[in-house]
Structure formats: C-alpha cells, structure tokens
C-alpha cells in the first residue's frame, strides 16, 4: 500500500512549459520532463456500492501498459477543502484491459463489509477520461532543513460528460520524499511567483478529485446541495467555500447553479459582518469586495462562472486555504 499525499490546483491559465520554467528558475528542477498519455476507466456496481463505501476502482492504460488501482478514503485526515488530498492507494499490474477488474487482486481488508462475490459479478464501467500528463520531479531543502522530492504533474484532461466531452487542466504536487511541510513550502514559492507575475500561470484550489469530477460530469453524482454553514471558524468557512465552488462550477442545471450563486452572495455578506480576523477571512473579504465591485451578480451565468474562477486564483487566498488544510490536518499525522 502507498499513501498518496498531494496538493491539487485547477489551472485557469498557463501551460506545462510555464511550470517547468518556474521549477528551473527556482533551482528545483531535477531531470527532464516526460509526457504520458493516460486512459482512465472507473468501475462500480450499478447501485454504486464501492462509491458508498469510499472506494474508487480505476483501470489505467499508459503507453500500452495496464494497471488497476484502488483508492480509499483519506482516513482521519480531513483535507481537500484547501486542495490537500491524502489517500491510501493500492496498485497492481494487469496483462491488458479487463472486461471487469478482478478485485481479488487487492487486499481483502479494502472490501471488508461488502459482498465481494456480488460486487465482482456486478462491476461495470461507469465513466472514463483521457489525459495528457506532463511529469517531472523537483527536489530541494525547506527552511527547516528538511530534504524533499516532489513529483509535479500537469494534466490536460478530457472528461466523458453526459452531454459530450469536457476539458480541464490540473496541476498536482505529489510528495515522494520528506514531510508534508515541503508541500506548503513549494506551493508558497509557486504562488509567490504567480503573484509577482513571474509566469503566466493562474491557479485556484483543487478540492475535487478527478474521480469526483468525472462522476459529476457523467451525471452519476451531484455536485452538492445547500447545507448549514458553520462560519464560526476558519475551517468551517473554508469548507463552506469549497461546497459553494462545487455547486457554482459543476452544477449542470442552470436554475440550481443560479441558486448556488445566490448562496455565495449570502456567504460574502455574512463574512463582511464577521468581526473576526485571520489571513483567510481577510482574503475572502477582498474577494467579496471584488465580486461586487466587478458587478459579477449582474453577469450572465457562464460569464459569472468564468469571472469567479479568476477571482479565486488570488495567490494569497489559495495559499491561506492550503495552509489551513495542512495545519488542521496535523502535518505529522499525514507523513
């Protein structure tokens, strides 16, 4: 079993070359970048027993080689609202593309509590995606004298949506050696370079995994529904914003998406009345002001979504959300 710890960003502008140039300029680039073509297929039963159990089952083809992977829930670490993803991960080699993957190839404890024979018999391919991945390593030493190696992936993804293909771009920093504090250190350097306009890259928090996004686009899962918001802590505020983002950007129904933006406006108003102070709150108040000053509520829905995505790329806000994820997750607990 491997434990995957990564920071995920959505890319609103920029390309793989921009990230490679940044890494080289920062003195972090090690070796040469490679490019892979990945075909990903996700399997579950028709009633989504694996998904309900917190299990993702994927078959991947990379340059003619096939592998099966199971990812499970992140355990006790409550991340993702700020873009940190932690997953126990199990991978096995496959001789080719199976009609349905054999779950007996994976440790039995993964599927504890499930009727494995029934699940195996009922597995079907539920969704897929294509991806061109630009991959390279960076390494260095943090100010706390901790050596690290991080794998950087720039993914240009095409999701199979229920109404056609949907493109997307993501940047992932996966920890290979060292502690999670290195992810925060490298992310801070990257976002500072963006803030200083040293590279034409705009990133926002990536709180949704590829599988979640694929399931939503395929119409197999809802982006979320309105829930009571806890705005009494930075953690609650960060989670509320993450839920609103999912609804604003991933909701295919225009009426529900419009309602999500109305809820977002209520969220900004509530924050403006909140007397507490923190880096996250300060950045969100600036975002709220830009939201209204830019007259986003008056725009058409598609224009409003595009404009909001760019507002959410504010480097200080992205870093504040990421820092909150890592600090609240307890850096030592996710080594």
DRENSE-19684 format. One record per residue: x, y, z of N, C-alpha, C in turn; chain; residue number from 1. Coordinates in pm, whole numbers, always signed. Layout:
> n.px, n.py, n.pz, ca.px, ca.py, ca.pz, c.px, c.py, c.pz, chain, resi
> X, Y, Z, X, Y, Z, X, Y, Z, A, NUM
...
# end
This chain:
> n.px, n.py, n.pz, ca.px, ca.py, ca.pz, c.px, c.py, c.pz, chain, resi
> +84, -120, +0, +0, +0, +0, +87, +125, +0, A, 1
> +53, +219, -84, +117, +350, -82, +18, +451, -24, A, 2
> +72, +555, +37, -15, +661, +90, +14, +787, +8, A, 3
> -79, +821, -77, -61, +934, -168, -97, +1064, -96, A, 4
> +0, +1156, -90, -23, +1287, -30, +10, +1392, -136, A, 5
> -89, +1470, -174, -67, +1564, -283, -148, +1691, -264, A, 6
> -101, +1796, -328, -174, +1922, -339, -223, +1934, -482, A, 7
> -350, +1968, -497, -410, +1976, -629, -456, +2120, -656, A, 8
> -422, +2170, -774, -468, +2302, -820, -543, +2286, -952, A, 9
> -644, +2368, -970, -706, +2382, -1101, -631, +2493, -1176, A, 10
> -603, +2471, -1304, -527, +2567, -1383, -624, +2647, -1469, A, 11
> -631, +2778, -1447, -719, +2865, -1525, -646, +2928, -1643, A, 12
> -515, +2941, -1634, -436, +2984, -1750, -293, +2938, -1730, A, 13
> -224, +2914, -1840, -87, +2865, -1834, -75, +2728, -1898, A, 14
> +48, +2681, -1915, +73, +2552, -1979, +188, +2481, -1909, A, 15
> +215, +2356, -1944, +322, +2281, -1875, +458, +2351, -1880, A, 16
> +488, +2414, -1993, +617, +2482, -2005, +636, +2591, -1902, A, 17
> +527, +2659, -1863, +537, +2764, -1762, +583, +2707, -1628, A, 18
> +531, +2590, -1593, +566, +2528, -1465, +710, +2476, -1468, A, 19
> +749, +2418, -1581, +887, +2370, -1595, +985, +2486, -1585, A, 20
> +954, +2597, -1653, +1042, +2715, -1647, +1052, +2768, -1505, A, 21
> +939, +2769, -1433, +941, +2814, -1292, +1032, +2726, -1208, A, 22
> +1018, +2593, -1223, +1097, +2499, -1143, +1246, +2515, -1172, A, 23
> +1280, +2536, -1300, +1421, +2554, -1336, +1475, +2685, -1280, A, 24
> +1395, +2792, -1290, +1438, +2922, -1239, +1454, +2919, -1087, A, 25
> +1370, +2841, -1019, +1376, +2830, -874, +1486, +2735, -827, A, 26
> +1555, +2670, -921, +1663, +2578, -885, +1613, +2446, -828, A, 27
> +1490, +2408, -861, +1430, +2287, -805, +1420, +2172, -905, A, 28
> +1429, +2201, -1034, +1406, +2101, -1137, +1515, +1994, -1135, A, 29
> +1471, +1867, -1139, +1564, +1754, -1142, +1530, +1666, -1262, A, 30
> +1623, +1651, -1352, +1600, +1567, -1469, +1516, +1639, -1574, A, 31
> +1464, +1561, -1668, +1385, +1615, -1778, +1240, +1575, -1763, A, 32
> +1152, +1656, -1817, +1009, +1626, -1812, +975, +1516, -1913, A, 33
> +876, +1436, -1879, +825, +1332, -1968, +677, +1358, -1993, A, 34
> +628, +1306, -2103, +485, +1321, -2133, +422, +1183, -2150, A, 35
> +310, +1162, -2082, +238, +1035, -2087, +96, +1059, -2136, A, 36
> +44, +960, -2206, -97, +962, -2245, -169, +855, -2163, A, 37
> -266, +899, -2087, -335, +810, -1993, -482, +797, -2032, A, 38
> -530, +674, -2034, -673, +647, -2049, -720, +585, -1918, A, 39
> -814, +650, -1853, -862, +607, -1722, -1007, +559, -1731, A, 40
> -1033, +443, -1673, -1168, +386, -1672, -1205, +354, -1527, A, 41
> -1323, +396, -1486, -1369, +376, -1349, -1482, +273, -1346, A, 42
> -1477, +187, -1245, -1572, +77, -1233, -1646, +83, -1100, A, 43
> -1771, +40, -1103, -1852, +29, -982, -1972, -59, -1017, A, 44
> -2054, -88, -920, -2180, -156, -949, -2283, -51, -991, A, 45
> -2393, -96, -1047, -2495, -1, -1094, -2556, +78, -979, A, 46
> -2551, +23, -856, -2603, +97, -741, -2491, +161, -658, A, 47
> -2370, +168, -715, -2256, +242, -658, -2218, +195, -518, A, 48
> -2205, +65, -501, -2166, +12, -370, -2024, +53, -331, A, 49
> -1933, +54, -430, -1796, +93, -398, -1789, +240, -358, A, 50
> -1856, +324, -433, -1855, +467, -402, -1910, +493, -262, A, 51
> -2019, +427, -227, -2078, +444, -95, -1984, +398, +15, A, 52
> -1897, +300, -17, -1801, +251, +81, -1671, +333, +81, A, 53
> -1667, +439, +0, -1548, +523, -5, -1434, +464, -85, A, 54
> -1468, +381, -184, -1367, +312, -264, -1377, +357, -410, A, 55
> -1262, +389, -469, -1255, +420, -612, -1174, +311, -680, A, 56
> -1229, +251, -784, -1164, +142, -858, -1138, +191, -1000, A, 57
> -1009, +199, -1035, -971, +255, -1165, -881, +157, -1240, A, 58
> -902, +149, -1371, -811, +79, -1461, -749, +185, -1553, A, 59
> -617, +181, -1564, -547, +284, -1643, -457, +219, -1747, A, 60
> -456, +278, -1866, -362, +240, -1971, -266, +356, -1993, A, 61
> -137, +328, -1984, -35, +429, -2008, +66, +372, -2106, A, 62
> +67, +426, -2229, +159, +381, -2332, +158, +228, -2348, A, 63
> +38, +170, -2349, +23, +28, -2373, +32, -60, -2250, A, 64
> +69, -4, -2136, +76, -81, -2011, -50, -57, -1929, A, 65
> -104, -164, -1869, -229, -156, -1795, -204, -180, -1646, A, 66
> -279, -106, -1563, -272, -127, -1420, -408, -100, -1357, A, 67
> -433, -167, -1244, -554, -143, -1168, -518, -76, -1037, A, 68
> -599, +21, -995, -572, +95, -873, -699, +109, -791, A, 69
> -683, +91, -661, -791, +120, -566, -745, +232, -476, A, 70
> -829, +335, -464, -805, +442, -367, -919, +440, -266, A, 71
> -884, +464, -140, -986, +465, -36, -990, +602, +30, A, 72
> -1087, +620, +118, -1100, +749, +184, -973, +783, +260, A, 73
> -958, +911, +288, -833, +960, +345, -815, +927, +492, A, 74
> -903, +850, +552, -887, +815, +692, -921, +932, +782, A, 75
> -837, +959, +882, -869, +1062, +980, -837, +1202, +932, A, 76
> -762, +1215, +823, -725, +1349, +776, -840, +1413, +700, A, 77
> -883, +1529, +748, -996, +1598, +687, -945, +1711, +600, A, 78
> -894, +1676, +483, -838, +1776, +393, -933, +1808, +280, A, 79
> -875, +1842, +165, -944, +1866, +38, -1008, +2003, +26, A, 80
> -1062, +2060, +135, -1124, +2192, +121, -1023, +2296, +74, A, 81
> -896, +2275, +109, -791, +2367, +66, -704, +2311, -43, A, 82
> -735, +2191, -93, -662, +2134, -204, -565, +2023, -168, A, 83
> -557, +1984, -39, -470, +1875, +2, -549, +1744, -4, A, 84
> -494, +1644, -74, -560, +1514, -88, -468, +1407, -32, A, 85
> -520, +1323, +56, -443, +1212, +114, -524, +1085, +97, A, 86
> -467, +985, +28, -539, +861, +2, -448, +741, +20, A, 87
> -491, +639, +95, -426, +508, +82, -452, +457, -60, A, 88
> -349, +404, -124, -359, +366, -265, -295, +230, -288, A, 89
> -362, +143, -363, -314, +10, -393, -314, -6, -546, A, 90
> -201, -49, -603, -190, -63, -748, -133, -200, -785, A, 91
> -192, -262, -888, -142, -391, -938, -130, -382, -1090, A, 92
> -36, -455, -1146, -20, -462, -1291, -125, -555, -1350, A, 93
> -171, -523, -1471, -270, -605, -1540, -214, -646, -1676, A, 94
> -249, -764, -1727, -197, -809, -1857, -260, -736, -1975, A, 95
> -372, -670, -1953, -443, -599, -2059, -569, -537, -2003, A, 96
> -654, -485, -2090, -778, -424, -2044, -879, -533, -2008, A, 97
> -924, -539, -1883, -1019, -642, -1844, -1163, -599, -1875, A, 98
> -1250, -698, -1893, -1392, -666, -1906, -1441, -605, -1775, A, 99
> -1395, -661, -1667, -1415, -604, -1534, -1293, -639, -1450, A, 100
> -1238, -544, -1374, -1118, -573, -1294, -1147, -675, -1184, A, 101
> -1047, -755, -1153, -1059, -860, -1052, -1023, -801, -915, A, 102
> -1123, -781, -830, -1095, -717, -701, -1020, -810, -606, A, 103
> -1013, -940, -638, -938, -1031, -551, -787, -1008, -561, A, 104
> -744, -927, -658, -603, -893, -669, -558, -795, -562, A, 105
> -654, -733, -495, -625, -633, -393, -646, -692, -253, A, 106
> -585, -633, -150, -603, -685, -13, -750, -695, +27, A, 107
> -784, -804, +95, -923, -829, +133, -980, -720, +223, A, 108
> -894, -662, +309, -947, -565, +407, -1006, -440, +342, A, 109
> -966, -413, +218, -1022, -296, +150, -1172, -308, +136, A, 110
> -1218, -429, +108, -1360, -452, +77, -1436, -512, +195, A, 111
> -1379, -502, +314, -1444, -558, +432, -1584, -500, +448, A, 112
> -1681, -588, +472, -1819, -544, +489, -1899, -545, +361, A, 113
> -1832, -568, +247, -1902, -573, +118, -1917, -719, +73, A, 114
> -2025, -752, +5, -2039, -887, -53, -1953, -896, -179, A, 115
> -1827, -937, -161, -1728, -928, -269, -1768, -1004, -394, A, 116
> -1825, -1123, -377, -1863, -1203, -494, -1969, -1129, -576, A, 117
> -2066, -1071, -507, -2172, -996, -577, -2114, -873, -646, A, 118
> -2030, -801, -573, -1969, -679, -630, -1889, -715, -755, A, 119
> -1808, -822, -747, -1727, -864, -862, -1814, -895, -983, A, 120
> -1922, -965, -961, -2011, -1006, -1069, -2083, -886, -1132, A, 121
> -2109, -782, -1049, -2191, -671, -1096, -2109, -550, -1142, A, 122
> -1976, -560, -1140, -1894, -447, -1180, -1919, -408, -1326, A, 123
> -1934, -279, -1349, -1948, -225, -1483, -1863, -99, -1495, A, 124
> -1826, -65, -1618, -1754, +61, -1638, -1854, +175, -1634, A, 125
> -1831, +269, -1545, -1930, +375, -1525, -1889, +509, -1586, A, 126
> -1759, +529, -1608, -1716, +656, -1667, -1570, +643, -1709, A, 127
> -1523, +741, -1787, -1385, +738, -1833, -1335, +880, -1856, A, 128
> -1204, +890, -1874, -1141, +1019, -1904, -1011, +993, -1977, A, 129
> -969, +1088, -2058, -840, +1083, -2127, -753, +1195, -2072, A, 130
> -624, +1170, -2066, -536, +1268, -2004, -399, +1268, -2071, A, 131
> -348, +1387, -2100, -207, +1403, -2139, -137, +1461, -2018, A, 132
> -42, +1387, -1964, +26, +1427, -1839, +171, +1463, -1867, A, 133
> +210, +1584, -1827, +350, +1624, -1831, +404, +1608, -1690, A, 134
> +512, +1531, -1677, +557, +1482, -1547, +705, +1513, -1527, A, 135
> +739, +1566, -1409, +880, +1585, -1374, +895, +1594, -1223, A, 136
> +1018, +1580, -1176, +1046, +1586, -1033, +1115, +1716, -996, A, 137
> +1087, +1763, -875, +1161, +1873, -817, +1212, +1827, -680, A, 138
> +1322, +1885, -637, +1376, +1849, -505, +1450, +1968, -448, A, 139
> +1470, +1963, -317, +1539, +2072, -250, +1535, +2053, -100, A, 140
> +1554, +2163, -28, +1555, +2161, +118, +1471, +2278, +168, A, 141
> +1382, +2254, +262, +1298, +2359, +318, +1380, +2446, +412, A, 142
> +1327, +2563, +451, +1398, +2647, +550, +1419, +2577, +684, A, 143
> +1342, +2469, +710, +1360, +2391, +833, +1457, +2275, +811, A, 144
> +1534, +2282, +702, +1639, +2184, +672, +1584, +2044, +649, A, 145
> +1467, +2036, +587, +1407, +1908, +554, +1419, +1886, +404, A, 146
> +1488, +1779, +365, +1502, +1746, +224, +1370, +1690, +171, A, 147
> +1342, +1715, +44, +1217, +1666, -14, +1236, +1633, -161, A, 148
> +1149, +1544, -209, +1132, +1517, -351, +983, +1520, -379, A, 149
> +943, +1597, -479, +801, +1612, -514, +786, +1586, -663, A, 150
> +685, +1506, -697, +653, +1479, -837, +549, +1581, -882, A, 151
> +577, +1650, -991, +487, +1752, -1044, +418, +1697, -1169, A, 152
> +285, +1704, -1170, +208, +1657, -1286, +120, +1770, -1337, A, 153
> +132, +1801, -1464, +42, +1896, -1530, -48, +1813, -1620, A, 154
> -175, +1804, -1583, -268, +1716, -1654, -366, +1795, -1739, A, 155
> -370, +1760, -1867, -469, +1815, -1960, -572, +1704, -1984, A, 156
> -688, +1719, -1922, -784, +1609, -1911, -907, +1636, -1998, A, 157
> -960, +1531, -2056, -1089, +1537, -2124, -1182, +1438, -2054, A, 158
> -1286, +1492, -1990, -1382, +1409, -1917, -1497, +1369, -2009, A, 159
> -1546, +1248, -1989, -1662, +1199, -2063, -1787, +1248, -1991, A, 160
> -1847, +1356, -2042, -1967, +1411, -1980, -2093, +1350, -2040, A, 161
> -2205, +1368, -1972, -2329, +1309, -2023, -2377, +1378, -2150, A, 162
> -2328, +1501, -2174, -2367, +1574, -2295, -2249, +1603, -2386, A, 163
> -2142, +1525, -2370, -2024, +1546, -2453, -1898, +1560, -2369, A, 164
> -1784, +1574, -2437, -1656, +1583, -2367, -1639, +1720, -2301, A, 165
> -1572, +1720, -2184, -1548, +1842, -2107, -1399, +1849, -2075, A, 166
> -1329, +1953, -2123, -1185, +1963, -2096, -1157, +2027, -1960, A, 167
> -1040, +1998, -1907, -997, +2059, -1782, -846, +2046, -1768, A, 168
> -786, +2132, -1686, -642, +2127, -1663, -616, +2132, -1513, A, 169
> -526, +2047, -1468, -496, +2038, -1325, -345, +2030, -1305, A, 170
> -299, +2084, -1194, -159, +2075, -1154, -154, +2005, -1019, A, 171
> -74, +1898, -1009, -65, +1822, -885, +80, +1818, -839, A, 172
> +100, +1837, -708, +230, +1822, -644, +219, +1704, -549, A, 173
> +283, +1592, -584, +273, +1472, -501, +403, +1449, -425, A, 174
> +390, +1436, -293, +506, +1417, -207, +562, +1277, -225, A, 175
> +691, +1269, -260, +759, +1140, -276, +856, +1114, -161, A, 176
> +925, +1217, -116, +1016, +1205, -2, +1006, +1333, +81, A, 177
> +1015, +1318, +213, +1007, +1433, +302, +872, +1442, +369, A, 178
> +851, +1550, +443, +727, +1570, +515, +632, +1661, +441, A, 179
> +502, +1660, +480, +402, +1743, +412, +431, +1892, +418, A, 180
> +513, +1935, +516, +550, +2076, +521, +619, +2122, +394, A, 181
> +685, +2028, +324, +750, +2061, +198, +649, +2101, +91, A, 182
> +530, +2041, +96, +425, +2078, +1, +383, +2223, +20, A, 183
> +374, +2264, +146, +338, +2402, +174, +449, +2496, +129, A, 184
> +572, +2459, +155, +687, +2541, +116, +692, +2560, -36, A, 185
> +681, +2449, -112, +689, +2457, -257, +568, +2531, -314, A, 186
> +450, +2506, -258, +330, +2576, -304, +344, +2726, -283, A, 187
> +402, +2764, -169, +421, +2907, -140, +514, +2972, -242, A, 188
> +624, +2903, -276, +717, +2956, -377, +645, +2971, -511, A, 189
> +569, +2870, -548, +497, +2871, -676, +397, +2986, -681, A, 190
> +318, +3002, -573, +216, +3105, -570, +276, +3246, -560, A, 191
> +391, +3258, -494, +460, +3386, -490, +508, +3426, -628, A, 192
> +556, +3330, -706, +599, +3358, -844, +480, +3402, -928, A, 193
> +364, +3338, -906, +243, +3380, -977, +203, +3522, -936, A, 194
> +208, +3548, -806, +171, +3681, -754, +262, +3790, -810, A, 195
> +390, +3759, -822, +487, +3855, -874, +483, +3863, -1027, A, 196
> +393, +3785, -1087, +377, +3781, -1233, +505, +3740, -1304, A, 197
> +576, +3647, -1240, +698, +3595, -1300, +667, +3484, -1400, A, 198
> +541, +3442, -1405, +500, +3339, -1502, +351, +3357, -1532, A, 199
> +308, +3323, -1653, +168, +3343, -1692, +80, +3227, -1646, A, 200
> +80, +3201, -1516, +5, +3088, -1461, -96, +3140, -1361, A, 201
> -220, +3091, -1370, -322, +3125, -1271, -382, +2996, -1217, A, 202
> -371, +2979, -1084, -414, +2857, -1018, -521, +2888, -916, A, 203
> -613, +2793, -899, -707, +2802, -788, -713, +2668, -717, A, 204
> -772, +2668, -600, -776, +2549, -517, -846, +2433, -588, A, 205
> -785, +2315, -581, -844, +2196, -641, -896, +2101, -535, A, 206
> -1017, +2127, -486, -1072, +2047, -377, -1148, +1924, -425, A, 207
> -1161, +1907, -558, -1238, +1796, -613, -1142, +1702, -687, A, 208
> -1148, +1573, -655, -1061, +1475, -720, -1108, +1450, -864, A, 209
> -1020, +1388, -944, -1056, +1356, -1081, -1177, +1262, -1087, A, 210
> -1182, +1165, -995, -1294, +1072, -998, -1424, +1143, -962, A, 211
> -1419, +1229, -861, -1540, +1303, -825, -1588, +1390, -941, A, 212
> -1493, +1458, -1003, -1527, +1545, -1115, -1585, +1463, -1232, A, 213
> -1522, +1348, -1260, -1572, +1263, -1368, -1713, +1214, -1339, A, 214
> -1739, +1177, -1212, -1872, +1129, -1174, -1977, +1238, -1190, A, 215
> -1941, +1360, -1154, -2036, +1472, -1167, -2064, +1502, -1313, A, 216
> -1958, +1509, -1394, -1975, +1538, -1536, -2056, +1429, -1607, A, 217
> -2039, +1304, -1561, -2111, +1193, -1623, -2255, +1183, -1574, A, 218
> -2293, +1268, -1480, -2429, +1266, -1428, -2453, +1156, -1327, A, 219
> -2344, +1100, -1271, -2357, +991, -1175, -2353, +1039, -1030, A, 220
> -2321, +1164, -1009, -2316, +1221, -874, -2355, +1368, -881, A, 221
> -2411, +1417, -773, -2448, +1559, -766, -2330, +1640, -715, A, 222
> -2314, +1764, -761, -2204, +1847, -712, -2221, +1887, -566, A, 223
> -2338, +1864, -511, -2363, +1902, -372, -2495, +1973, -359, A, 224
> -2539, +1990, -239, -2665, +2060, -212, -2642, +2158, -99, A, 225
> -2729, +2259, -86, -2711, +2356, +23, -2709, +2286, +158, A, 226
> -2612, +2322, +241, -2602, +2266, +376, -2583, +2381, +474, A, 227
> -2622, +2362, +601, -2599, +2467, +700, -2450, +2499, +709, A, 228
> -2416, +2626, +707, -2277, +2666, +708, -2232, +2705, +848, A, 229
> -2115, +2657, +886, -2053, +2695, +1012, -1947, +2799, +982, A, 230
> -1980, +2925, +1005, -1887, +3033, +975, -1819, +3086, +1101, A, 231
> -1817, +3002, +1205, -1759, +3045, +1332, -1609, +3015, +1339, A, 232
> -1556, +2943, +1242, -1413, +2910, +1242, -1361, +2916, +1099, A, 233
> -1231, +2934, +1086, -1169, +2934, +953, -1195, +2802, +882, A, 234
> -1191, +2692, +957, -1213, +2562, +897, -1353, +2552, +838, A, 235
> -1453, +2596, +915, -1590, +2593, +866, -1609, +2682, +745, A, 236
> -1544, +2799, +747, -1554, +2893, +635, -1493, +2832, +509, A, 237
> -1376, +2767, +525, -1308, +2704, +412, -1394, +2592, +352, A, 238
> -1456, +2513, +436, -1541, +2404, +388, -1666, +2459, +319, A, 239
> -1724, +2568, +374, -1841, +2629, +312, -1807, +2682, +173, A, 240
> -1690, +2747, +160, -1649, +2800, +29, -1627, +2686, -70, A, 241
> -1567, +2577, -24, -1543, +2462, -111, -1675, +2405, -163, A, 242
> -1776, +2393, -75, -1906, +2343, -118, -1974, +2435, -217, A, 243
> -1961, +2566, -195, -2020, +2663, -287, -1952, +2658, -424, A, 244
> -1819, +2643, -425, -1747, +2631, -552, -1797, +2512, -633, A, 245
> -1811, +2399, -568, -1859, +2279, -638, -1993, +2308, -705, A, 246
> -2084, +2371, -631, -2217, +2397, -684, -2214, +2503, -794, A, 247
> -2135, +2608, -776, -2129, +2716, -876, -2069, +2669, -1008, A, 248
> -1966, +2583, -1001, -1891, +2547, -1121, -1932, +2414, -1183, A, 249
> -1984, +2321, -1104, -2008, +2186, -1153, -2155, +2153, -1169, A, 250
> -2243, +2241, -1127, -2386, +2215, -1140, -2429, +2237, -1285, A, 251
> -2486, +2132, -1347, -2527, +2142, -1487, -2665, +2204, -1504, A, 252
> -2746, +2202, -1399, -2879, +2262, -1405, -2867, +2412, -1380, A, 253
> -2910, +2494, -1474, -2889, +2639, -1465, -2964, +2701, -1347, A, 254
> -3081, +2647, -1313, -3158, +2702, -1201, -3084, +2677, -1070, A, 255
> -3034, +2553, -1052, -2962, +2522, -928, -2829, +2597, -922, A, 256
> -2765, +2615, -1039, -2639, +2691, -1041, -2665, +2836, -1003, A, 257
> -2774, +2894, -1052, -2809, +3032, -1017, -2835, +3043, -867, A, 258
> -2900, +2941, -809, -2924, +2943, -665, -2793, +2933, -588, A, 259
> -2698, +2858, -641, -2567, +2848, -575, -2500, +2984, -568, A, 260
> -2511, +3063, -675, -2452, +3197, -673, -2525, +3289, -575, A, 261
> -2655, +3272, -560, -2728, +3349, -459, -2678, +3314, -319, A, 262
> -2653, +3185, -298, -2599, +3142, -168, -2458, +3195, -148, A, 263
> -2381, +3206, -257, -2246, +3263, -248, -2253, +3409, -205, A, 264
> -2349, +3483, -258, -2365, +3623, -219, -2399, +3634, -70, A, 265
> -2485, +3545, -21, -2517, +3544, +123, -2391, +3513, +205, A, 266
> -2309, +3423, +152, -2184, +3387, +220, -2092, +3510, +232, A, 267
> -2076, +3586, +123, -1992, +3705, +127, -2048, +3810, +223, A, 268
> -2180, +3826, +223, -2241, +3923, +314, -2217, +3884, +459, A, 269
> -2230, +3754, +488, -2208, +3707, +624, -2063, +3732, +669, A, 270
> -1970, +3713, +577, -1830, +3735, +611, -1801, +3884, +634, A, 271
> -1869, +3970, +560, -1848, +4114, +579, -1896, +4160, +715, A, 272
> -1989, +4085, +773, -2043, +4120, +905, -1968, +4049, +1018, A, 273
> -1876, +3961, +981, -1800, +3884, +1078, -1683, +3970, +1127, A, 274
> -1673, +3992, +1257, -1570, +4081, +1312, -1437, +4011, +1336, A, 275
> -1433, +3879, +1319, -1309, +3805, +1343, -1203, +3844, +1239, A, 276
> -1077, +3816, +1271, -967, +3846, +1180, -877, +3724, +1164, A, 277
> -840, +3697, +1041, -745, +3590, +1008, -702, +3611, +864, A, 278
> -590, +3554, +823, -549, +3567, +682, -657, +3519, +586, A, 279
> -724, +3408, +619, -829, +3355, +531, -944, +3453, +521, A, 280
> -992, +3503, +634, -1105, +3597, +633, -1068, +3726, +560, A, 281
> -947, +3774, +583, -905, +3898, +517, -906, +3880, +365, A, 282
> -856, +3767, +318, -853, +3741, +175, -993, +3723, +118, A, 283
> -1081, +3659, +193, -1217, +3638, +144, -1296, +3769, +142, A, 284
> -1268, +3858, +234, -1335, +3990, +230, -1291, +4067, +106, A, 285
> -1162, +4058, +72, -1113, +4121, -51, -1182, +4060, -172, A, 286
> -1195, +3926, -171, -1262, +3857, -280, -1408, +3901, -291, A, 287
> -1476, +3911, -176, -1615, +3954, -176, -1631, +4094, -233, A, 288
> -1538, +4183, -196, -1542, +4320, -248, -1522, +4321, -399, A, 289
> -1425, +4240, -447, -1401, +4232, -591, -1522, +4172, -663, A, 290
> -1590, +4080, -597, -1707, +4015, -655, -1816, +4119, -683, A, 291
> -1840, +4205, -587, -1945, +4306, -604, -1897, +4425, -688, A, 292
> -1771, +4468, -665, -1719, +4581, -744, -1713, +4547, -892, A, 293
> -1689, +4419, -922, -1684, +4375, -1060, -1821, +4347, -1117, A, 294
> -1924, +4370, -1037, -2063, +4353, -1077, -2090, +4212, -1131, A, 295
> -2027, +4113, -1065, -2049, +3975, -1109, -2195, +3932, -1097, A, 296
> -2269, +3976, -993, -2409, +3934, -985, -2493, +3977, -1106, A, 297
> -2445, +4078, -1182, -2522, +4127, -1297, -2489, +4052, -1426, A, 298
> -2387, +3966, -1423, -2345, +3897, -1545, -2432, +3775, -1571, A, 299
> -2428, +3728, -1695, -2491, +3602, -1728, -2417, +3489, -1654, A, 300
> -2486, +3376, -1636, -2432, +3270, -1553, -2294, +3223, -1600, A, 301
> -2277, +3195, -1729, -2148, +3146, -1779, -2037, +3249, -1758, A, 302
> -2070, +3378, -1781, -1971, +3484, -1761, -1936, +3497, -1613, A, 303
> -2037, +3479, -1528, -2015, +3489, -1384, -1923, +3375, -1336, A, 304
> -1943, +3256, -1390, -1859, +3143, -1353, -1714, +3168, -1393, A, 305
> -1694, +3218, -1515, -1558, +3245, -1563, -1490, +3352, -1477, A, 306
> -1563, +3460, -1448, -1506, +3570, -1369, -1475, +3524, -1226, A, 307
> -1563, +3443, -1167, -1539, +3397, -1030, -1417, +3306, -1025, A, 308
> -1400, +3220, -1126, -1282, +3133, -1128, -1154, +3216, -1123, A, 309
> -1151, +3325, -1199, -1032, +3409, -1199, -1013, +3480, -1066, A, 310
> -1122, +3523, -1002, -1110, +3585, -869, -1052, +3486, -768, A, 311
> -1089, +3361, -782, -1044, +3259, -686, -899, +3218, -707, A, 312
> -834, +3272, -813, -693, +3243, -835, -602, +3337, -755, A, 313
> -657, +3426, -675, -574, +3517, -595, -474, +3435, -513, A, 314
> -344, +3449, -538, -245, +3361, -473, -253, +3360, -321, A, 315
> -276, +3476, -258, -282, +3480, -112, -398, +3396, -59, A, 316
> -510, +3399, -130, -627, +3320, -89, -598, +3171, -106, A, 317
> -542, +3132, -220, -512, +2990, -245, -417, +2937, -138, A, 318
> -315, +3016, -104, -217, +2973, -4, -280, +2966, +135, A, 319
> -365, +3062, +170, -431, +3060, +301, -518, +2935, +316, A, 320
> -588, +2897, +210, -671, +2776, +215, -586, +2651, +226, A, 321
> -476, +2647, +152, -386, +2533, +156, -322, +2521, +294, A, 322
> -278, +2631, +350, -215, +2630, +482, -312, +2577, +587, A, 323
> -438, +2618, +575, -540, +2574, +670, -560, +2424, +661, A, 324
> -564, +2370, +539, -579, +2226, +520, -465, +2150, +588, A, 325
> -342, +2193, +563, -226, +2123, +617, -217, +2136, +769, A, 326
> -240, +2257, +821, -229, +2277, +965, -339, +2207, +1041, A, 327
> -461, +2208, +988, -571, +2141, +1057, -563, +1989, +1041, A, 328
> -494, +1944, +936, -476, +1801, +917, -367, +1744, +1004, A, 329
> -292, +1834, +1074, -179, +1791, +1158, -69, +1735, +1068, A, 330
> +30, +1816, +1041, +135, +1777, +946, +197, +1642, +981, A, 331
> +218, +1615, +1109, +283, +1490, +1146, +195, +1369, +1120, A, 332
> +62, +1387, +1127, -29, +1272, +1114, -40, +1223, +971, A, 333
> +3, +1302, +872, -13, +1257, +734, +123, +1231, +667, A, 334
> +221, +1202, +749, +352, +1163, +693, +339, +1029, +623, A, 335
# end
